[in-house]
Amino acid sequence: MMTKTERLSRPASGSPHGIRRLLGQAAVDAAKRFCMIRVPRRAGLVGLGLAVGIILAAGVLAGADPLKPSCSSVTNGGNVFKILDNQTYALCAVASCFVFNGVAYCKCDVEFGDSISEAFEYDDGQDVCTVNEEGVKNGYMVSTFSVPDSVLKPNGDQAIYTCPRTSDGAYAQCDGGICFTSSEGQSFPGFDEPLAKDQIICSCPITVQNPETARVGYQITGPYPCQKSFFENCNSPTANNKTGSTIYVGAPTGTPRLLAFLLTGTNPPVNECRLPRD
């Protein structure tokens, strides 16, 4: 199942803009060939008119942009979410993060397409949509959610791990995190290799699970096939908010499934891992 998301690294000829350019060039080439053919004058005039029409139509195709960014609202249980259509955003759902001074700095993917986020409304009419829009010309973007291809069955090499309610580990909550484009392709503390050109660092708040008050567990993303050792990231000795720690982006159990349904109207089959009972 497609997730309505395409990577920015997709070749230009495969993108909508690239397709329009190819169509436009093909139309112009066809018109040029026609004009080089010797035909009777009347037929030539008709053909010339057709050639001009082809070029004008190609110009409309090349200039029109059906991928105009937009934003809409959807509610669930009194909570307002925003769906950001045809926009660049940071996808942090499968990210690992470096903790420094109580903040998680997460290595996320730059995506283009449709995504969803809490509204994060403030002031007069400002929200996640306006923040992400303003970021286009100001060197930043917002972390929002879409279903990562890497967790989808049958070919995904990652899975959603469910940490039980009794866990006491920490995870990064990246919905609404701000990500600066200056970090793309650069080195950053806590990561062994420089980021790729379609990766970005997002700063995200940290949630520490409290087993005494938590009603549900939480979910993070890890390797697939399932590895029992990865569940160590559900516990504070491994996953904590101390400087130098590595934690993963997560959310209360069921949140990814809810957001996927609100965004796409379906719940695609994903790889899942649960802690085996001894």
ABEGO torsion letter per residue (X at the ends): XBAGBBBAABBAAABAAAAAAAAAAAAAAAAAAAAABBBBAAAAAAAAAAAAAAAAAAAAAAABBAABBBBBBBBBGGBBBBBBBGBBBBBAAABBBBBBGGBBBBBBBBBBEBBBBBAGBBEBGBBAAAAAAAAAAAGBBBBBBBBBAAABOAABABBBBBBBAABABBBBBABGBBBBAAABGBBBBGBABBBBAABBBBBBBBBBBBAAABABBBBBBBBOBBBAAAAAAABAAABBABBGBBBBBBBBBGAAAAAAAAAAGBBBBBBBBBBBBX
